[in-house]
Amino acid sequence: MPSTDASANAGTVPVTDLCTAASPGARECRIAPATGAGADSEDTLDLHLPDELVALFAEGAAAAGERKPGTTGTATPPSLLATGEDLLDRVADWGPISTPAGALHLVPVRIERDLSIISRWMNDPAVAAFWGLEGPRNAIEEHLRSQLSGDGRSVPCLGMLDGTPMSYWEIYRADLDPLARYYAARPHDTGVHLLIGAVGDRGCGLGGTLLRAVVDLMLDKRPACARIVAEPDIRNTPSVAAFLSAGFRFSVEVDLPTKRAALMVRDRSLRHLL
């Protein structure tokens, strides 16, 4: 995952950034600008950590040299990750979805095919200000490979709108992510990060439109997931506005290691009301 925000460090959570980056083939925006939305500053989250996250913390402690009583110091991997369970319900099989802007398909990243365009987007100053992944391709490649070669708790995808690559997405298990240390995570909480790559798609409500469609898809494909979360930088007002327009509610401000974030939540139970 990218860093908790504008800067990206391994092991932290990146901001969900709706800044757009320069991209060849940017299309004329096909939807009207989004209107504003209200925000709810209250939350009623359960104050406990999921068993899966506790197991992951135990694994990390063992890796750092701590031992369990009666062992030789070699940790047993958490059972969840040892079973080969798909942690995100086969994102690659979700298929295209219809949106007011066209047909959107989240296609898992392939380094050899997608590194060039993702690198170009990440090196746009407007994007770099929040993602912090600007620089040589090998640094961006390392970020992508860390997810592609991991246990499946995060899946980086290219967003294809009517067959044209125009956005970068990360779908991830928020309850198994370092983000869960900073809010009352529930089992199967799922997070989303979005980067709109085409400069022509900026400022016309496209981010909110695509977010709403993708989150509906996530809730359809992940029946165990009760809510979708995101944590944009509180200063990134276009991003926060896009989440509000996509049916998210503002929950609370969270101090993450490299930013102050707005924790945004979209509840399954409120799906047809917001």
C-alpha positions as CSV (number, residue, x, y, z in Angstrom):
1,M,0.0,0.0,0.0
2,P,1.2,3.5,-0.5
3,S,1.9,5.7,2.5
4,T,-0.8,7.0,4.7
5,D,-1.1,10.1,2.6
6,A,0.7,12.4,0.4
7,S,4.0,10.7,1.1
8,A,4.2,7.0,0.6
9,N,6.2,4.8,2.9
10,A,6.1,1.0,2.9
11,G,3.7,-0.4,5.5
12,T,1.5,2.7,5.8
13,V,-1.7,3.6,4.1
14,P,-1.9,6.0,1.1
15,V,-4.4,8.8,0.8
16,T,-7.3,8.3,-1.5
17,D,-6.4,11.1,-3.9
18,L,-8.7,12.5,-6.5
19,C,-6.2,14.9,-7.9
20,T,-5.7,14.2,-11.6
21,A,-2.4,13.7,-13.3
22,A,-1.3,14.4,-16.8
23,S,-2.2,11.5,-19.1
24,P,-2.1,11.0,-22.9
25,G,-5.6,10.5,-24.4
26,A,-7.5,12.4,-21.7
27,R,-11.1,12.5,-22.7
28,E,-13.6,15.3,-22.5
29,C,-15.5,15.0,-19.2
30,R,-18.9,13.4,-19.8
31,I,-20.8,14.3,-16.7
32,A,-21.9,17.4,-15.0
33,P,-20.0,18.8,-11.9
34,A,-21.0,17.1,-8.6
35,T,-23.0,19.0,-6.1
36,G,-22.0,19.3,-2.5
37,A,-23.0,16.9,0.2
38,G,-23.5,17.1,3.9
39,A,-21.3,15.3,6.5
40,D,-21.9,13.6,9.8
41,S,-19.2,14.1,12.4
42,E,-20.4,11.4,14.7
43,D,-19.7,7.7,14.7
44,T,-20.7,4.6,16.8
45,L,-17.9,2.2,16.0
46,D,-17.2,-0.9,18.1
47,L,-14.1,-0.5,20.2
48,H,-12.3,-3.8,19.5
49,L,-9.8,-5.2,17.1
50,P,-10.7,-8.1,14.8
51,D,-9.2,-11.5,15.5
52,E,-7.5,-11.5,12.1
53,L,-5.7,-8.2,13.0
54,V,-4.7,-9.5,16.4
55,A,-3.1,-12.5,14.7
56,L,-1.2,-10.3,12.4
57,F,0.2,-8.2,15.2
58,A,1.2,-11.4,16.9
59,E,3.0,-12.5,13.8
60,G,4.8,-9.1,13.6
61,A,5.9,-9.4,17.3
62,A,7.3,-12.9,16.7
63,A,9.2,-11.6,13.6
64,A,10.8,-8.9,15.8
65,G,12.2,-11.5,18.1
66,E,9.5,-12.0,20.7
67,R,8.8,-15.6,21.6
68,K,5.7,-17.4,22.6
69,P,6.0,-19.6,25.8
70,G,7.2,-23.0,25.0
71,T,8.4,-22.2,21.5
72,T,11.8,-21.7,19.9
73,G,10.9,-18.3,18.6
74,T,9.6,-19.4,15.2
75,A,6.1,-17.9,14.6
76,T,3.4,-19.9,13.0
77,P,1.7,-17.9,10.3
78,P,-1.9,-16.8,11.1
79,S,-4.3,-19.5,10.0
80,L,-6.2,-17.0,7.9
81,L,-3.2,-16.4,5.7
82,A,-2.1,-20.0,5.6
83,T,-5.3,-21.3,4.2
84,G,-4.9,-19.6,0.8
85,E,-8.3,-17.8,1.4
86,D,-8.9,-15.0,-1.1
87,L,-9.0,-12.0,1.2
88,L,-10.9,-9.7,-1.3
89,D,-13.2,-12.2,-3.0
90,R,-11.5,-12.4,-6.4
91,V,-11.3,-8.7,-7.6
92,A,-10.0,-10.0,-10.9
93,D,-13.3,-11.7,-11.6
94,W,-15.6,-8.7,-10.8
95,G,-15.9,-7.7,-14.4
96,P,-17.0,-4.3,-15.9
97,I,-19.8,-2.2,-14.4
98,S,-22.1,0.4,-16.0
99,T,-21.7,4.0,-14.8
100,P,-23.2,7.3,-16.0
101,A,-19.8,8.0,-17.5
102,G,-19.4,4.7,-19.3
103,A,-18.4,1.1,-18.7
104,L,-15.7,0.9,-16.0
105,H,-13.6,-2.2,-15.5
106,L,-11.1,-2.6,-12.6
107,V,-8.3,-4.7,-14.1
108,P,-5.5,-5.9,-11.7
109,V,-2.2,-4.3,-12.5
110,R,0.4,-6.0,-14.6
111,I,3.8,-4.5,-14.2
112,E,5.0,-5.0,-17.8
113,R,1.8,-3.5,-19.2
114,D,0.9,-0.7,-16.7
115,L,4.1,0.6,-15.1
116,S,4.7,3.3,-17.7
117,I,1.3,5.0,-17.4
118,I,1.1,4.7,-13.6
119,S,4.6,6.2,-13.3
120,R,3.5,9.1,-15.5
121,W,0.5,9.7,-13.3
122,M,2.4,9.5,-10.1
123,N,5.0,12.0,-11.3
124,D,2.4,14.7,-11.9
125,P,2.9,17.4,-9.2
126,A,-0.8,17.5,-8.3
127,V,-0.7,13.8,-7.6
128,A,2.7,13.7,-6.0
129,A,1.6,16.2,-3.4
130,F,-0.7,13.6,-1.9
131,W,0.6,10.1,-3.0
132,G,4.3,10.8,-2.6
133,L,5.3,8.2,-5.2
134,E,7.0,10.5,-7.6
135,G,10.4,9.5,-8.8
136,P,12.1,6.8,-10.9
137,R,10.0,3.9,-12.2
138,N,11.8,1.4,-10.1
139,A,10.4,3.0,-6.9
140,I,6.9,2.8,-8.2
141,E,7.5,-0.7,-9.4
142,E,8.6,-1.7,-5.9
143,H,5.4,-0.2,-4.5
144,L,3.2,-2.2,-7.0
145,R,5.2,-5.5,-6.5
146,S,4.8,-5.3,-2.8
147,Q,1.1,-5.6,-3.3
148,L,1.1,-8.1,-6.2
149,S,3.5,-10.4,-4.3
150,G,1.8,-10.1,-1.0
151,D,-0.9,-12.2,0.7
152,G,-3.7,-10.5,-1.2
153,R,-4.9,-8.0,1.4
154,S,-4.4,-5.2,-1.3
155,V,-5.1,-5.4,-5.0
156,P,-3.8,-2.6,-7.2
157,C,-6.0,-2.0,-10.3
158,L,-6.1,0.0,-13.5
159,G,-9.5,1.6,-14.1
160,M,-10.5,1.2,-17.7
161,L,-13.4,3.5,-18.8
162,D,-14.8,2.4,-22.1
163,G,-11.5,0.6,-22.7
164,T,-9.3,3.6,-22.0
165,P,-7.0,3.5,-18.9
166,M,-7.8,6.6,-16.9
167,S,-7.5,5.8,-13.2
168,Y,-5.6,3.8,-10.6
169,W,-7.3,2.0,-7.7
170,E,-6.3,0.1,-4.7
171,I,-8.9,-2.2,-3.1
172,Y,-7.7,-3.4,0.3
173,R,-8.7,-5.0,3.6
174,A,-8.8,-2.1,6.0
175,D,-9.1,-4.4,9.0
176,L,-5.8,-6.1,8.1
177,D,-4.0,-2.8,7.2
178,P,-2.0,-0.5,9.5
179,L,-5.0,1.9,9.3
180,A,-6.8,-0.4,11.7
181,R,-4.5,0.8,14.5
182,Y,-6.1,4.2,14.2
183,Y,-9.8,3.5,14.2
184,A,-12.2,0.9,15.5
185,A,-12.0,-1.5,12.7
186,R,-14.5,-4.3,12.1
187,P,-13.9,-7.6,10.4
188,H,-13.9,-7.4,6.6
189,D,-13.8,-3.6,6.5
190,T,-12.7,-2.8,3.0
191,G,-10.8,0.3,1.9
192,V,-10.5,2.1,-1.4
193,H,-7.9,4.5,-2.8
194,L,-8.4,6.3,-6.1
195,L,-6.2,8.3,-8.5
196,I,-7.7,10.0,-11.5
197,G,-5.0,10.0,-14.1
198,A,-6.4,12.0,-17.0
199,V,-6.1,15.8,-16.5
200,G,-9.3,16.3,-18.7
201,D,-11.3,14.3,-16.1
202,R,-10.6,16.7,-13.2
203,G,-13.1,18.9,-11.6
204,C,-16.3,17.6,-13.3
205,G,-17.6,15.1,-10.7
206,L,-16.2,12.0,-12.4
207,G,-14.4,10.8,-9.2
208,G,-17.6,10.8,-7.2
209,T,-19.5,9.1,-10.0
210,L,-16.9,6.3,-10.3
211,L,-16.5,5.9,-6.6
212,R,-20.2,5.3,-6.1
213,A,-20.3,2.7,-8.8
214,V,-17.2,0.9,-7.5
215,V,-18.3,0.9,-3.9
216,D,-21.7,-0.6,-4.9
217,L,-19.7,-3.3,-6.8
218,M,-17.6,-3.9,-3.7
219,L,-20.6,-4.4,-1.5
220,D,-22.2,-6.7,-4.1
221,K,-19.1,-8.8,-4.4
222,R,-18.1,-8.9,-0.7
223,P,-21.2,-9.9,1.2
224,A,-19.2,-10.2,4.5
225,C,-18.2,-6.5,4.3
226,A,-20.6,-4.2,6.2
227,R,-18.8,-1.0,5.2
228,I,-16.3,0.7,3.0
229,V,-13.8,3.1,4.4
230,A,-11.3,5.7,3.1
231,E,-8.9,8.1,4.6
232,P,-8.1,11.1,2.4
233,D,-5.9,13.9,3.7
234,I,-8.2,16.4,5.4
235,R,-6.6,19.1,3.3
236,N,-7.5,17.4,0.1
237,T,-11.0,19.0,-0.2
238,P,-11.7,17.7,-3.8
239,S,-11.1,14.1,-2.5
240,V,-13.3,14.6,0.6
241,A,-16.0,16.1,-1.6
242,A,-15.9,13.2,-4.0
243,F,-16.4,10.7,-1.2
244,L,-19.3,12.7,0.2
245,S,-20.9,12.8,-3.3
246,A,-20.4,9.0,-3.5
247,G,-22.5,8.3,-0.4
248,F,-19.8,8.3,2.2
249,R,-20.2,10.1,5.5
250,F,-17.5,11.9,7.4
251,S,-16.8,9.9,10.6
252,V,-13.9,11.5,12.4
253,E,-10.4,13.1,11.9
254,V,-7.6,10.7,12.4
255,D,-3.9,11.5,13.0
256,L,-2.0,9.0,10.9
257,P,1.8,8.9,10.8
258,T,2.2,11.3,7.8
259,K,-1.1,13.2,7.7
260,R,-4.3,14.2,9.4
261,A,-7.0,12.2,7.6
262,A,-10.7,12.4,7.2
263,L,-12.1,8.9,7.9
264,M,-14.9,8.5,5.4
265,V,-17.4,5.6,5.8
266,R,-20.0,4.2,3.6
267,D,-22.3,1.8,5.5
268,R,-24.1,-1.1,3.8
269,S,-27.1,-0.4,5.9
270,L,-27.4,3.1,4.5
271,R,-26.6,2.1,1.0
272,H,-29.9,3.1,-0.5
273,L,-30.3,6.3,1.6
274,L,-27.0,8.2,0.9
